[in-house]
Amino acid sequence: MRVDGKPLRTIWPAADESRVTIIDQTRLPHEFVICELATLGDFEVAIREMKVRGAPLIGVTAAYGLAIALRDDPSDTGLAAASARLLATRPTAVNLAWALDVMRADLFGLPIAERAAAAFAKAGELADLDVAICDAIGANGLALIAKIAQRKGRVSILTHCNAGWLCAVDWGTATAPIYKAQEAGIDLHVYVDETRPRNQGASLTAWELGQQGVSHQVIVDNAGGHIMQHGGVDLVIVGTDRTTATGDVCNKIGTYLKALAAKDNGVPFYVAAPSSSIDFAIFDGVRDIPIEERSAREVTHMRGRTDDGRLETVRIVPEGSRVANPAFDVTPARLVSGLITERGIIPARREALATAFPERLVLVE
Ligand SMILES: CSC[C@@H](O)[C@@H](O)C(=O)COP(=O)(O)O
């Protein structure tokens, strides 16, 4: 994608393999700041504090973090310890575990002296794979948008959180079909849920759609149902942090309410679901997906730029009020019209997932 007209990925390695560079997403949309990650600790902080966030990007970042850690200790113990530290940074998006599993499977059989270089190369492969997957999701999702465009002309899409190129390495998951439709000349409008408490919609999705020149409006999280009732939304596309073997979808808190509103209003609700987000070991998302509980401060405080240009954080909740801050919720498969995967659009059903991704099936049940 492009920032100020220049092509960019969200993460890129230094030529000497000593570090990687990321966009610090906690500074957007007010400041565009890049920073370097050179130690395992840097990677842990970047993921935990959400300088990088979004399921696919967390996975790729962890892969690079493992590669950097192996430069100091490439032994079996070093590999296991670094992997455990990275895995502990965030609990919900399964891409993190997936990327670390893929890395470990590749590295364990290798001579210790070769591991660090091999790990760096493998992390690069995972980054490229993510781009290819999102590109394919874009091509598959484009067909949905094109069909609506044929019927109606302008297509209005609602999205939640940031499942844009900032959540991945490039293209994004939910935004890939939107960017492909834009390239195809389809007239589009995107409603962007602000996505409290961290405002990934208002701060990140709106910023990136603006950079790409896509028509959009930020709406408060409670507005989507109203707009759907009045025929304003043709299609909902969201991302996923973990898709179960049965097609339940865990995504940013508030996604479930949008799915309910979509169902009640006959609006198709699609989930852009890369295979790296599928957890074939989980069958009941509501019961079994670990939901990250984040700090109360994300709810009690808001950060923004004042009219005279200062960045300020202010309290919006009374002192003394307690806070709950679950970061994700689960949308049951019955509310999902379809999963837009890199292998096509499939029903959110166990048989369809197993048929599309047979190599990912696990034997547990
Ligand atoms: C494709 S990444 C998942 C996204 O769909 C997004 O909605 C999301 O939940 C990201 O969560 P975040 O907490 O910002 O890492």
The ligand as an SDF file (V2000), in Angstrom:
LIG
                    3D

 15 14  0  0  0  0  0  0  0  0999 V2000
   -7.0490   -9.3060   10.5000 C   0  0  0  0  0  0  0  0  0  0  0  0
   -6.5040   -8.8330   12.1050 S   0  0  0  0  0  0  0  0  0  0  0  0
   -7.8880   -8.8670   13.0550 C   0  0  0  0  0  0  0  0  0  0  0  0
   -8.5650   -7.6570   12.7190 C   0  0  0  0  0  0  0  0  0  0  0  0
   -9.6190   -8.0990   12.0160 O   0  0  0  0  0  0  0  0  0  0  0  0
   -8.9750   -6.7160   13.7530 C   0  0  0  0  0  0  0  0  0  0  0  0
  -10.3600   -6.6370   13.6610 O   0  0  0  0  0  0  0  0  0  0  0  0
   -8.5800   -7.0150   15.1240 C   0  0  0  0  0  0  0  0  0  0  0  0
   -9.3430   -7.5680   15.8830 O   0  0  0  0  0  0  0  0  0  0  0  0
   -7.2200   -6.5960   15.5300 C   0  0  0  0  0  0  0  0  0  0  0  0
   -7.0950   -6.5090   16.9080 O   0  0  0  0  0  0  0  0  0  0  0  0
   -5.9060   -5.7150   17.5900 P   0  0  0  0  0  0  0  0  0  0  0  0
   -6.2800   -5.7630   19.0320 O   0  0  0  0  0  0  0  0  0  0  0  0
   -5.8690   -4.3500   17.0120 O   0  0  0  0  0  0  0  0  0  0  0  0
   -4.6480   -6.5070   17.3150 O   0  0  0  0  0  0  0  0  0  0  0  0
  1  2  1  0
  2  3  1  0
  3  4  1  0
  4  5  1  0
  4  6  1  0
  6  7  1  0
  6  8  1  0
  8  9  2  0
  8 10  1  0
 10 11  1  0
 11 12  1  0
 12 13  2  0
 12 14  1  0
 12 15  1  0
M  END
$$$$
